[in-house]
Amino acid sequence: MDASQIIIRPVVSEKSFVLAEVGKYTFRVHPDAHKTQIRQAIEELFEVKVREVRTASVKSKPKRRGANAGRTRAWKKAIVQVGEGDTIPIFQGLEGSE
Protein backbone atom coordinates (compact mmCIF):
# COMPACT_ATOMS: atom_id res chain seq x y z
CA MET A 1 0.00 0.00 0.00
CA ASP A 2 1.05 3.56 -0.71
CA ALA A 3 1.39 6.11 2.15
CA SER A 4 -1.55 8.13 0.83
CA GLN A 5 -3.72 4.99 0.85
CA ILE A 6 -2.80 4.16 4.46
CA ILE A 7 -3.55 7.61 5.92
CA ILE A 8 -7.11 8.50 4.90
CA ARG A 9 -7.70 11.78 6.77
CA PRO A 10 -7.13 13.50 10.11
CA VAL A 11 -9.81 13.12 12.78
CA VAL A 12 -11.24 16.54 13.67
CA SER A 13 -12.72 16.52 17.17
CA GLU A 14 -12.28 18.30 20.49
CA LYS A 15 -10.27 15.40 21.88
CA SER A 16 -7.95 15.29 18.86
CA PHE A 17 -7.16 19.01 19.22
CA VAL A 18 -6.36 18.59 22.93
CA LEU A 19 -4.03 15.69 22.07
CA ALA A 20 -2.43 17.71 19.25
CA GLU A 21 -1.21 20.27 21.78
CA VAL A 22 0.97 17.59 23.42
CA GLY A 23 2.27 16.14 20.14
CA LYS A 24 -0.29 13.36 19.57
CA TYR A 25 -2.18 13.42 16.28
CA THR A 26 -5.23 11.35 15.35
CA PHE A 27 -5.84 9.95 11.86
CA ARG A 28 -8.38 7.73 10.16
CA VAL A 29 -6.36 4.90 8.60
CA HIS A 30 -6.89 1.95 6.27
CA PRO A 31 -8.48 -0.96 8.18
CA ASP A 32 -5.78 -3.42 7.09
CA ALA A 33 -2.81 -1.16 7.94
CA HIS A 34 -0.62 -2.17 10.87
CA LYS A 35 1.43 0.04 13.19
CA THR A 36 4.68 -0.22 11.22
CA GLN A 37 2.96 0.81 7.98
CA ILE A 38 1.25 3.73 9.75
CA ARG A 39 4.57 4.89 11.24
CA GLN A 40 6.31 4.76 7.85
CA ALA A 41 3.43 6.57 6.10
CA ILE A 42 3.36 9.43 8.66
CA GLU A 43 7.14 9.83 8.51
CA GLU A 44 7.04 9.87 4.69
CA LEU A 45 4.08 12.25 4.30
CA PHE A 46 4.86 14.79 7.03
CA GLU A 47 8.67 14.41 7.47
CA VAL A 48 8.50 13.96 11.25
CA LYS A 49 9.96 11.34 13.61
CA VAL A 50 7.25 9.09 15.08
CA ARG A 51 7.80 7.94 18.67
CA GLU A 52 4.68 5.83 19.18
CA VAL A 53 1.61 4.57 17.30
CA ARG A 54 -1.59 3.42 18.99
CA THR A 55 -4.48 1.98 16.99
CA ALA A 56 -8.14 1.38 17.74
CA SER A 57 -11.03 -0.07 15.78
CA VAL A 58 -14.11 2.13 16.01
CA LYS A 59 -17.23 -0.02 15.96
CA SER A 60 -20.31 0.88 13.95
CA LYS A 61 -23.33 2.44 15.68
CA PRO A 62 -27.01 1.84 14.96
CA LYS A 63 -28.78 4.80 13.31
CA ARG A 64 -32.40 5.44 12.34
CA ARG A 65 -34.11 7.79 9.88
CA GLY A 66 -37.81 7.32 10.47
CA ALA A 67 -38.68 3.75 9.56
CA ASN A 68 -35.29 3.08 7.97
CA ALA A 69 -32.74 1.46 10.25
CA GLY A 70 -29.07 1.03 9.49
CA ARG A 71 -25.57 1.29 10.89
CA THR A 72 -22.64 3.64 10.47
CA ARG A 73 -19.39 2.30 9.04
CA ALA A 74 -16.79 0.68 11.25
CA TRP A 75 -13.33 2.29 10.84
CA LYS A 76 -9.82 2.26 12.25
CA LYS A 77 -8.02 5.18 13.86
CA ALA A 78 -4.41 5.73 14.83
CA ILE A 79 -3.05 8.09 17.47
CA VAL A 80 0.50 9.00 16.49
CA GLN A 81 2.96 10.62 18.90
CA VAL A 82 5.73 12.58 17.21
CA GLY A 83 9.17 13.43 18.56
CA GLU A 84 10.11 16.54 20.55
CA GLY A 85 9.91 19.68 18.45
CA ASP A 86 8.10 17.99 15.52
CA THR A 87 4.62 19.11 14.48
CA ILE A 88 2.17 18.11 11.79
CA PRO A 89 0.93 21.25 9.99
CA ILE A 90 -2.62 20.00 9.30
CA PHE A 91 -3.57 20.67 12.92
CA GLN A 92 -1.79 24.04 13.21
CA GLY A 93 -3.83 27.23 13.06
CA LEU A 94 -7.17 25.53 13.67
CA GLU A 95 -7.22 25.84 17.48
CA GLY A 96 -8.42 29.46 17.68
CA SER A 97 -11.07 29.42 14.94
CA GLU A 98 -14.30 30.08 16.81
Phi and psi restraints in degrees (range 20) as a CNS / XPLOR table:
assign (resid 1 and name C) (resid 2 and name N)
       (resid 2 and name CA) (resid 2 and name C) 1.0 -82.9 20.0 2
assign (resid 2 and name N) (resid 2 and name CA)
       (resid 2 and name C) (resid 3 and name N) 1.0 156.7 20.0 2
assign (resid 2 and name C) (resid 3 and name N)
       (resid 3 and name CA) (resid 3 and name C) 1.0 -60.2 20.0 2
assign (resid 3 and name N) (resid 3 and name CA)
       (resid 3 and name C) (resid 4 and name N) 1.0 -36.9 20.0 2
assign (resid 3 and name C) (resid 4 and name N)
       (resid 4 and name CA) (resid 4 and name C) 1.0 -73.6 20.0 2
assign (resid 4 and name N) (resid 4 and name CA)
       (resid 4 and name C) (resid 5 and name N) 1.0 -18.6 20.0 2
assign (resid 4 and name C) (resid 5 and name N)
       (resid 5 and name CA) (resid 5 and name C) 1.0 -83.6 20.0 2
assign (resid 5 and name N) (resid 5 and name CA)
       (resid 5 and name C) (resid 6 and name N) 1.0 -28.8 20.0 2
assign (resid 5 and name C) (resid 6 and name N)
       (resid 6 and name CA) (resid 6 and name C) 1.0 -74.7 20.0 2
assign (resid 6 and name N) (resid 6 and name CA)
       (resid 6 and name C) (resid 7 and name N) 1.0 -48.1 20.0 2
assign (resid 6 and name C) (resid 7 and name N)
       (resid 7 and name CA) (resid 7 and name C) 1.0 -91.3 20.0 2
assign (resid 7 and name N) (resid 7 and name CA)
       (resid 7 and name C) (resid 8 and name N) 1.0 112.1 20.0 2
assign (resid 7 and name C) (resid 8 and name N)
       (resid 8 and name CA) (resid 8 and name C) 1.0 -85.2 20.0 2
assign (resid 8 and name N) (resid 8 and name CA)
       (resid 8 and name C) (resid 9 and name N) 1.0 -54.2 20.0 2
assign (resid 8 and name C) (resid 9 and name N)
       (resid 9 and name CA) (resid 9 and name C) 1.0 -167.9 20.0 2
assign (resid 9 and name N) (resid 9 and name CA)
       (resid 9 and name C) (resid 10 and name N) 1.0 159.6 20.0 2
assign (resid 9 and name C) (resid 10 and name N)
       (resid 10 and name CA) (resid 10 and name C) 1.0 -73.8 20.0 2
assign (resid 10 and name N) (resid 10 and name CA)
       (resid 10 and name C) (resid 11 and name N) 1.0 151.3 20.0 2
assign (resid 10 and name C) (resid 11 and name N)
       (resid 11 and name CA) (resid 11 and name C) 1.0 -90.7 20.0 2
assign (resid 11 and name N) (resid 11 and name CA)
       (resid 11 and name C) (resid 12 and name N) 1.0 121.7 20.0 2
assign (resid 11 and name C) (resid 12 and name N)
       (resid 12 and name CA) (resid 12 and name C) 1.0 -104.0 20.0 2
assign (resid 12 and name N) (resid 12 and name CA)
       (resid 12 and name C) (resid 13 and name N) 1.0 105.7 20.0 2
assign (resid 12 and name C) (resid 13 and name N)
       (resid 13 and name CA) (resid 13 and name C) 1.0 -152.9 20.0 2
assign (resid 13 and name N) (resid 13 and name CA)
       (resid 13 and name C) (resid 14 and name N) 1.0 169.3 20.0 2
assign (resid 13 and name C) (resid 14 and name N)
       (resid 14 and name CA) (resid 14 and name C) 1.0 -60.9 20.0 2
assign (resid 14 and name N) (resid 14 and name CA)
       (resid 14 and name C) (resid 15 and name N) 1.0 -43.7 20.0 2
assign (resid 14 and name C) (resid 15 and name N)
       (resid 15 and name CA) (resid 15 and name C) 1.0 -64.4 20.0 2
assign (resid 15 and name N) (resid 15 and name CA)
       (resid 15 and name C) (resid 16 and name N) 1.0 -39.4 20.0 2
assign (resid 15 and name C) (resid 16 and name N)
       (resid 16 and name CA) (resid 16 and name C) 1.0 -66.4 20.0 2
assign (resid 16 and name N) (resid 16 and name CA)
       (resid 16 and name C) (resid 17 and name N) 1.0 -33.2 20.0 2
assign (resid 16 and name C) (resid 17 and name N)
       (resid 17 and name CA) (resid 17 and name C) 1.0 -72.8 20.0 2
assign (resid 17 and name N) (resid 17 and name CA)
       (resid 17 and name C) (resid 18 and name N) 1.0 -34.6 20.0 2
assign (resid 17 and name C) (resid 18 and name N)
       (resid 18 and name CA) (resid 18 and name C) 1.0 -65.4 20.0 2
assign (resid 18 and name N) (resid 18 and name CA)
       (resid 18 and name C) (resid 19 and name N) 1.0 -43.2 20.0 2
assign (resid 18 and name C) (resid 19 and name N)
       (resid 19 and name CA) (resid 19 and name C) 1.0 -66.6 20.0 2
assign (resid 19 and name N) (resid 19 and name CA)
       (resid 19 and name C) (resid 20 and name N) 1.0 -33.0 20.0 2
assign (resid 19 and name C) (resid 20 and name N)
       (resid 20 and name CA) (resid 20 and name C) 1.0 -64.3 20.0 2
assign (resid 20 and name N) (resid 20 and name CA)
       (resid 20 and name C) (resid 21 and name N) 1.0 -29.0 20.0 2
assign (resid 20 and name C) (resid 21 and name N)
       (resid 21 and name CA) (resid 21 and name C) 1.0 -66.7 20.0 2
assign (resid 21 and name N) (resid 21 and name CA)
       (resid 21 and name C) (resid 22 and name N) 1.0 -24.6 20.0 2
assign (resid 21 and name C) (resid 22 and name N)
       (resid 22 and name CA) (resid 22 and name C) 1.0 -106.2 20.0 2
assign (resid 22 and name N) (resid 22 and name CA)
       (resid 22 and name C) (resid 23 and name N) 1.0 16.2 20.0 2
assign (resid 22 and name C) (resid 23 and name N)
       (resid 23 and name CA) (resid 23 and name C) 1.0 86.7 20.0 2
assign (resid 23 and name N) (resid 23 and name CA)
       (resid 23 and name C) (resid 24 and name N) 1.0 19.7 20.0 2
assign (resid 23 and name C) (resid 24 and name N)
       (resid 24 and name CA) (resid 24 and name C) 1.0 -116.0 20.0 2
assign (resid 24 and name N) (resid 24 and name CA)
       (resid 24 and name C) (resid 25 and name N) 1.0 124.4 20.0 2
assign (resid 24 and name C) (resid 25 and name N)
       (resid 25 and name CA) (resid 25 and name C) 1.0 -118.5 20.0 2
assign (resid 25 and name N) (resid 25 and name CA)
       (resid 25 and name C) (resid 26 and name N) 1.0 140.4 20.0 2
assign (resid 25 and name C) (resid 26 and name N)
       (resid 26 and name CA) (resid 26 and name C) 1.0 -109.1 20.0 2
assign (resid 26 and name N) (resid 26 and name CA)
       (resid 26 and name C) (resid 27 and name N) 1.0 132.0 20.0 2
assign (resid 26 and name C) (resid 27 and name N)
       (resid 27 and name CA) (resid 27 and name C) 1.0 -132.7 20.0 2
assign (resid 27 and name N) (resid 27 and name CA)
       (resid 27 and name C) (resid 28 and name N) 1.0 149.4 20.0 2
assign (resid 27 and name C) (resid 28 and name N)
       (resid 28 and name CA) (resid 28 and name C) 1.0 -85.8 20.0 2
assign (resid 28 and name N) (resid 28 and name CA)
       (resid 28 and name C) (resid 29 and name N) 1.0 128.6 20.0 2
assign (resid 28 and name C) (resid 29 and name N)
       (resid 29 and name CA) (resid 29 and name C) 1.0 -124.4 20.0 2
assign (resid 29 and name N) (resid 29 and name CA)
       (resid 29 and name C) (resid 30 and name N) 1.0 166.2 20.0 2
assign (resid 29 and name C) (resid 30 and name N)
       (resid 30 and name CA) (resid 30 and name C) 1.0 -62.0 20.0 2
assign (resid 30 and name N) (resid 30 and name CA)
       (resid 30 and name C) (resid 31 and name N) 1.0 137.1 20.0 2
assign (resid 30 and name C) (resid 31 and name N)
       (resid 31 and name CA) (resid 31 and name C) 1.0 -61.5 20.0 2
assign (resid 31 and name N) (resid 31 and name CA)
       (resid 31 and name C) (resid 32 and name N) 1.0 -25.5 20.0 2
assign (resid 31 and name C) (resid 32 and name N)
       (resid 32 and name CA) (resid 32 and name C) 1.0 -94.3 20.0 2
assign (resid 32 and name N) (resid 32 and name CA)
       (resid 32 and name C) (resid 33 and name N) 1.0 -0.9 20.0 2
assign (resid 32 and name C) (resid 33 and name N)
       (resid 33 and name CA) (resid 33 and name C) 1.0 -77.1 20.0 2
assign (resid 33 and name N) (resid 33 and name CA)
       (resid 33 and name C) (resid 34 and name N) 1.0 138.6 20.0 2
assign (resid 33 and name C) (resid 34 and name N)
       (resid 34 and name CA) (resid 34 and name C) 1.0 -104.2 20.0 2
assign (resid 34 and name N) (resid 34 and name CA)
       (resid 34 and name C) (resid 35 and name N) 1.0 174.5 20.0 2
assign (resid 34 and name C) (resid 35 and name N)
       (resid 35 and name CA) (resid 35 and name C) 1.0 -58.9 20.0 2
assign (resid 35 and name N) (resid 35 and name CA)
       (resid 35 and name C) (resid 36 and name N) 1.0 -39.7 20.0 2
assign (resid 35 and name C) (resid 36 and name N)
       (resid 36 and name CA) (resid 36 and name C) 1.0 -64.8 20.0 2
assign (resid 36 and name N) (resid 36 and name CA)
       (resid 36 and name C) (resid 37 and name N) 1.0 -42.6 20.0 2
assign (resid 36 and name C) (resid 37 and name N)
       (resid 37 and name CA) (resid 37 and name C) 1.0 -64.6 20.0 2
assign (resid 37 and name N) (resid 37 and name CA)
       (resid 37 and name C) (resid 38 and name N) 1.0 -39.5 20.0 2
assign (resid 37 and name C) (resid 38 and name N)
       (resid 38 and name CA) (resid 38 and name C) 1.0 -65.0 20.0 2
assign (resid 38 and name N) (resid 38 and name CA)
       (resid 38 and name C) (resid 39 and name N) 1.0 -44.2 20.0 2
assign (resid 38 and name C) (resid 39 and name N)
       (resid 39 and name CA) (resid 39 and name C) 1.0 -58.4 20.0 2
assign (resid 39 and name N) (resid 39 and name CA)
       (resid 39 and name C) (resid 40 and name N) 1.0 -48.8 20.0 2
assign (resid 39 and name C) (resid 40 and name N)
       (resid 40 and name CA) (resid 40 and name C) 1.0 -64.4 20.0 2
assign (resid 40 and name N) (resid 40 and name CA)
       (resid 40 and name C) (resid 41 and name N) 1.0 -38.2 20.0 2
assign (resid 40 and name C) (resid 41 and name N)
       (resid 41 and name CA) (resid 41 and name C) 1.0 -67.4 20.0 2
assign (resid 41 and name N) (resid 41 and name CA)
       (resid 41 and name C) (resid 42 and name N) 1.0 -42.4 20.0 2
assign (resid 41 and name C) (resid 42 and name N)
       (resid 42 and name CA) (resid 42 and name C) 1.0 -65.2 20.0 2
assign (resid 42 and name N) (resid 42 and name CA)
       (resid 42 and name C) (resid 43 and name N) 1.0 -44.5 20.0 2
assign (resid 42 and name C) (resid 43 and name N)
       (resid 43 and name CA) (resid 43 and name C) 1.0 -63.7 20.0 2
assign (resid 43 and name N) (resid 43 and name CA)
       (resid 43 and name C) (resid 44 and name N) 1.0 -35.9 20.0 2
assign (resid 43 and name C) (resid 44 and name N)
       (resid 44 and name CA) (resid 44 and name C) 1.0 -73.8 20.0 2
assign (resid 44 and name N) (resid 44 and name CA)
       (resid 44 and name C) (resid 45 and name N) 1.0 -43.6 20.0 2
assign (resid 44 and name C) (resid 45 and name N)
       (resid 45 and name CA) (resid 45 and name C) 1.0 -75.4 20.0 2
assign (resid 45 and name N) (resid 45 and name CA)
       (resid 45 and name C) (resid 46 and name N) 1.0 -38.9 20.0 2
assign (resid 45 and name C) (resid 46 and name N)
       (resid 46 and name CA) (resid 46 and name C) 1.0 -111.9 20.0 2
assign (resid 46 and name N) (resid 46 and name CA)
       (resid 46 and name C) (resid 47 and name N) 1.0 -2.9 20.0 2
assign (resid 46 and name C) (resid 47 and name N)
       (resid 47 and name CA) (resid 47 and name C) 1.0 54.1 20.0 2
assign (resid 47 and name N) (resid 47 and name CA)
       (resid 47 and name C) (resid 48 and name N) 1.0 50.2 20.0 2
assign (resid 47 and name C) (resid 48 and name N)
       (resid 48 and name CA) (resid 48 and name C) 1.0 -124.7 20.0 2
assign (resid 48 and name N) (resid 48 and name CA)
       (resid 48 and name C) (resid 49 and name N) 1.0 165.0 20.0 2
assign (resid 48 and name C) (resid 49 and name N)
       (resid 49 and name CA) (resid 49 and name C) 1.0 -98.3 20.0 2
assign (resid 49 and name N) (resid 49 and name CA)
       (resid 49 and name C) (resid 50 and name N) 1.0 121.3 20.0 2
assign (resid 49 and name C) (resid 50 and name N)
       (resid 50 and name CA) (resid 50 and name C) 1.0 -90.0 20.0 2
assign (resid 50 and name N) (resid 50 and name CA)
       (resid 50 and name C) (resid 51 and name N) 1.0 127.8 20.0 2
assign (resid 50 and name C) (resid 51 and name N)
       (resid 51 and name CA) (resid 51 and name C) 1.0 -91.8 20.0 2
assign (resid 51 and name N) (resid 51 and name CA)
       (resid 51 and name C) (resid 52 and name N) 1.0 -37.9 20.0 2
assign (resid 51 and name C) (resid 52 and name N)
       (resid 52 and name CA) (resid 52 and name C) 1.0 -153.8 20.0 2
assign (resid 52 and name N) (resid 52 and name CA)
       (resid 52 and name C) (resid 53 and name N) 1.0 146.2 20.0 2
assign (resid 52 and name C) (resid 53 and name N)
       (resid 53 and name CA) (resid 53 and name C) 1.0 -128.6 20.0 2
assign (resid 53 and name N) (resid 53 and name CA)
       (resid 53 and name C) (resid 54 and name N) 1.0 127.9 20.0 2
assign (resid 53 and name C) (resid 54 and name N)
       (resid 54 and name CA) (resid 54 and name C) 1.0 -120.9 20.0 2
assign (resid 54 and name N) (resid 54 and name CA)
       (resid 54 and name C) (resid 55 and name N) 1.0 137.1 20.0 2
assign (resid 54 and name C) (resid 55 and name N)
       (resid 55 and name CA) (resid 55 and name C) 1.0 -121.0 20.0 2
assign (resid 55 and name N) (resid 55 and name CA)
       (resid 55 and name C) (resid 56 and name N) 1.0 154.8 20.0 2
assign (resid 55 and name C) (resid 56 and name N)
       (resid 56 and name CA) (resid 56 and name C) 1.0 -150.2 20.0 2
assign (resid 56 and name N) (resid 56 and name CA)
       (resid 56 and name C) (resid 57 and name N) 1.0 141.3 20.0 2
assign (resid 56 and name C) (resid 57 and name N)
       (resid 57 and name CA) (resid 57 and name C) 1.0 -94.2 20.0 2
assign (resid 57 and name N) (resid 57 and name CA)
       (resid 57 and name C) (resid 58 and name N) 1.0 124.2 20.0 2
assign (resid 57 and name C) (resid 58 and name N)
       (resid 58 and name CA) (resid 58 and name C) 1.0 -92.9 20.0 2
assign (resid 58 and name N) (resid 58 and name CA)
       (resid 58 and name C) (resid 59 and name N) 1.0 119.0 20.0 2
assign (resid 58 and name C) (resid 59 and name N)
       (resid 59 and name CA) (resid 59 and name C) 1.0 -76.1 20.0 2
assign (resid 59 and name N) (resid 59 and name CA)
       (resid 59 and name C) (resid 60 and name N) 1.0 156.3 20.0 2
assign (resid 59 and name C) (resid 60 and name N)
       (resid 60 and name CA) (resid 60 and name C) 1.0 -75.9 20.0 2
assign (resid 60 and name N) (resid 60 and name CA)
       (resid 60 and name C) (resid 61 and name N) 1.0 153.5 20.0 2
assign (resid 60 and name C) (resid 61 and name N)
       (resid 61 and name CA) (resid 61 and name C) 1.0 -117.3 20.0 2
assign (resid 61 and name N) (resid 61 and name CA)
       (resid 61 and name C) (resid 62 and name N) 1.0 146.6 20.0 2
assign (resid 61 and name C) (resid 62 and name N)
       (resid 62 and name CA) (resid 62 and name C) 1.0 -73.3 20.0 2
assign (resid 62 and name N) (resid 62 and name CA)
       (resid 62 and name C) (resid 63 and name N) 1.0 138.4 20.0 2
assign (resid 62 and name C) (resid 63 and name N)
       (resid 63 and name CA) (resid 63 and name C) 1.0 -133.2 20.0 2
assign (resid 63 and name N) (resid 63 and name CA)
       (resid 63 and name C) (resid 64 and name N) 1.0 151.8 20.0 2
assign (resid 63 and name C) (resid 64 and name N)
       (resid 64 and name CA) (resid 64 and name C) 1.0 -131.9 20.0 2
assign (resid 64 and name N) (resid 64 and name CA)
       (resid 64 and name C) (resid 65 and name N) 1.0 144.4 20.0 2
assign (resid 64 and name C) (resid 65 and name N)
       (resid 65 and name CA) (resid 65 and name C) 1.0 -131.0 20.0 2
assign (resid 65 and name N) (resid 65 and name CA)
       (resid 65 and name C) (resid 66 and name N) 1.0 92.1 20.0 2
assign (resid 65 and name C) (resid 66 and name N)
       (resid 66 and name CA) (resid 66 and name C) 1.0 66.0 20.0 2
assign (resid 66 and name N) (resid 66 and name CA)
       (resid 66 and name C) (resid 67 and name N) 1.0 -123.0 20.0 2
assign (resid 66 and name C) (resid 67 and name N)
       (resid 67 and name CA) (resid 67 and name C) 1.0 -83.5 20.0 2
assign (resid 67 and name N) (resid 67 and name CA)
       (resid 67 and name C) (resid 68 and name N) 1.0 -13.7 20.0 2
assign (resid 67 and name C) (resid 68 and name N)
       (resid 68 and name CA) (resid 68 and name C) 1.0 -85.2 20.0 2
assign (resid 68 and name N) (resid 68 and name CA)
       (resid 68 and name C) (resid 69 and name N) 1.0 125.6 20.0 2
assign (resid 68 and name C) (resid 69 and name N)
       (resid 69 and name CA) (resid 69 and name C) 1.0 -113.8 20.0 2
assign (resid 69 and name N) (resid 69 and name CA)
       (resid 69 and name C) (resid 70 and name N) 1.0 145.1 20.0 2
assign (resid 69 and name C) (resid 70 and name N)
       (resid 70 and name CA) (resid 70 and name C) 1.0 -160.7 20.0 2
assign (resid 70 and name N) (resid 70 and name CA)
       (resid 70 and name C) (resid 71 and name N) 1.0 -165.6 20.0 2
assign (resid 70 and name C) (resid 71 and name N)
       (resid 71 and name CA) (resid 71 and name C) 1.0 -138.2 20.0 2
assign (resid 71 and name N) (resid 71 and name CA)
       (resid 71 and name C) (resid 72 and name N) 1.0 152.1 20.0 2
assign (resid 71 and name C) (resid 72 and name N)
       (resid 72 and name CA) (resid 72 and name C) 1.0 -77.4 20.0 2
assign (resid 72 and name N) (resid 72 and name CA)
       (resid 72 and name C) (resid 73 and name N) 1.0 168.7 20.0 2
assign (resid 72 and name C) (resid 73 and name N)
       (resid 73 and name CA) (resid 73 and name C) 1.0 -76.6 20.0 2
assign (resid 73 and name N) (resid 73 and name CA)
       (resid 73 and name C) (resid 74 and name N) 1.0 145.9 20.0 2
assign (resid 73 and name C) (resid 74 and name N)
       (resid 74 and name CA) (resid 74 and name C) 1.0 -82.9 20.0 2
assign (resid 74 and name N) (resid 74 and name CA)
       (resid 74 and name C) (resid 75 and name N) 1.0 145.7 20.0 2
assign (resid 74 and name C) (resid 75 and name N)
       (resid 75 and name CA) (resid 75 and name C) 1.0 -149.6 20.0 2
assign (resid 75 and name N) (resid 75 and name CA)
       (resid 75 and name C) (resid 76 and name N) 1.0 170.3 20.0 2
assign (resid 75 and name C) (resid 76 and name N)
       (resid 76 and name CA) (resid 76 and name C) 1.0 -118.6 20.0 2
assign (resid 76 and name N) (resid 76 and name CA)
       (resid 76 and name C) (resid 77 and name N) 1.0 136.9 20.0 2
assign (resid 76 and name C) (resid 77 and name N)
       (resid 77 and name CA) (resid 77 and name C) 1.0 -123.2 20.0 2
assign (resid 77 and name N) (resid 77 and name CA)
       (resid 77 and name C) (resid 78 and name N) 1.0 155.6 20.0 2
assign (resid 77 and name C) (resid 78 and name N)
       (resid 78 and name CA) (resid 78 and name C) 1.0 -130.3 20.0 2
assign (resid 78 and name N) (resid 78 and name CA)
       (resid 78 and name C) (resid 79 and name N) 1.0 133.3 20.0 2
assign (resid 78 and name C) (resid 79 and name N)
       (resid 79 and name CA) (resid 79 and name C) 1.0 -106.1 20.0 2
assign (resid 79 and name N) (resid 79 and name CA)
       (resid 79 and name C) (resid 80 and name N) 1.0 116.6 20.0 2
assign (resid 79 and name C) (resid 80 and name N)
       (resid 80 and name CA) (resid 80 and name C) 1.0 -110.3 20.0 2
assign (resid 80 and name N) (resid 80 and name CA)
       (resid 80 and name C) (resid 81 and name N) 1.0 125.4 20.0 2
assign (resid 80 and name C) (resid 81 and name N)
       (resid 81 and name CA) (resid 81 and name C) 1.0 -100.6 20.0 2
assign (resid 81 and name N) (resid 81 and name CA)
       (resid 81 and name C) (resid 82 and name N) 1.0 125.9 20.0 2
assign (resid 81 and name C) (resid 82 and name N)
       (resid 82 and name CA) (resid 82 and name C) 1.0 -98.1 20.0 2
assign (resid 82 and name N) (resid 82 and name CA)
       (resid 82 and name C) (resid 83 and name N) 1.0 165.6 20.0 2
assign (resid 82 and name C) (resid 83 and name N)
       (resid 83 and name CA) (resid 83 and name C) 1.0 -69.4 20.0 2
assign (resid 83 and name N) (resid 83 and name CA)
       (resid 83 and name C) (resid 84 and name N) 1.0 169.1 20.0 2
assign (resid 83 and name C) (resid 84 and name N)
       (resid 84 and name CA) (resid 84 and name C) 1.0 -58.8 20.0 2
assign (resid 84 and name N) (resid 84 and name CA)
       (resid 84 and name C) (resid 85 and name N) 1.0 131.8 20.0 2
assign (resid 84 and name C) (resid 85 and name N)
       (resid 85 and name CA) (resid 85 and name C) 1.0 84.4 20.0 2
assign (resid 85 and name N) (resid 85 and name CA)
       (resid 85 and name C) (resid 86 and name N) 1.0 -12.6 20.0 2
assign (resid 85 and name C) (resid 86 and name N)
       (resid 86 and name CA) (resid 86 and name C) 1.0 -88.1 20.0 2
assign (resid 86 and name N) (resid 86 and name CA)
       (resid 86 and name C) (resid 87 and name N) 1.0 143.7 20.0 2
assign (resid 86 and name C) (resid 87 and name N)
       (resid 87 and name CA) (resid 87 and name C) 1.0 -137.2 20.0 2
assign (resid 87 and name N) (resid 87 and name CA)
       (resid 87 and name C) (resid 88 and name N) 1.0 158.2 20.0 2
assign (resid 87 and name C) (resid 88 and name N)
       (resid 88 and name CA) (resid 88 and name C) 1.0 -109.3 20.0 2
assign (resid 88 and name N) (resid 88 and name CA)
       (resid 88 and name C) (resid 89 and name N) 1.0 119.3 20.0 2
assign (resid 88 and name C) (resid 89 and name N)
       (resid 89 and name CA) (resid 89 and name C) 1.0 -67.7 20.0 2
assign (resid 89 and name N) (resid 89 and name CA)
       (resid 89 and name C) (resid 90 and name N) 1.0 -15.2 20.0 2
assign (resid 89 and name C) (resid 90 and name N)
       (resid 90 and name CA) (resid 90 and name C) 1.0 -60.4 20.0 2
assign (resid 90 and name N) (resid 90 and name CA)
       (resid 90 and name C) (resid 91 and name N) 1.0 -36.2 20.0 2
assign (resid 90 and name C) (resid 91 and name N)
       (resid 91 and name CA) (resid 91 and name C) 1.0 -90.2 20.0 2
assign (resid 91 and name N) (resid 91 and name CA)
       (resid 91 and name C) (resid 92 and name N) 1.0 -5.2 20.0 2
assign (resid 91 and name C) (resid 92 and name N)
       (resid 92 and name CA) (resid 92 and name C) 1.0 -82.8 20.0 2
assign (resid 92 and name N) (resid 92 and name CA)
       (resid 92 and name C) (resid 93 and name N) 1.0 140.2 20.0 2
assign (resid 92 and name C) (resid 93 and name N)
       (resid 93 and name CA) (resid 93 and name C) 1.0 84.9 20.0 2
assign (resid 93 and name N) (resid 93 and name CA)
       (resid 93 and name C) (resid 94 and name N) 1.0 -2.3 20.0 2
assign (resid 93 and name C) (resid 94 and name N)
       (resid 94 and name CA) (resid 94 and name C) 1.0 -99.2 20.0 2
assign (resid 94 and name N) (resid 94 and name CA)
       (resid 94 and name C) (resid 95 and name N) 1.0 -11.0 20.0 2
assign (resid 94 and name C) (resid 95 and name N)
       (resid 95 and name CA) (resid 95 and name C) 1.0 -65.5 20.0 2
assign (resid 95 and name N) (resid 95 and name CA)
       (resid 95 and name C) (resid 96 and name N) 1.0 -39.9 20.0 2
assign (resid 95 and name C) (resid 96 and name N)
       (resid 96 and name CA) (resid 96 and name C) 1.0 -98.1 20.0 2
assign (resid 96 and name N) (resid 96 and name CA)
       (resid 96 and name C) (resid 97 and name N) 1.0 21.3 20.0 2
assign (resid 96 and name C) (resid 97 and name N)
       (resid 97 and name CA) (resid 97 and name C) 1.0 -94.5 20.0 2
assign (resid 97 and name N) (resid 97 and name CA)
       (resid 97 and name C) (resid 98 and name N) 1.0 83.9 20.0 2
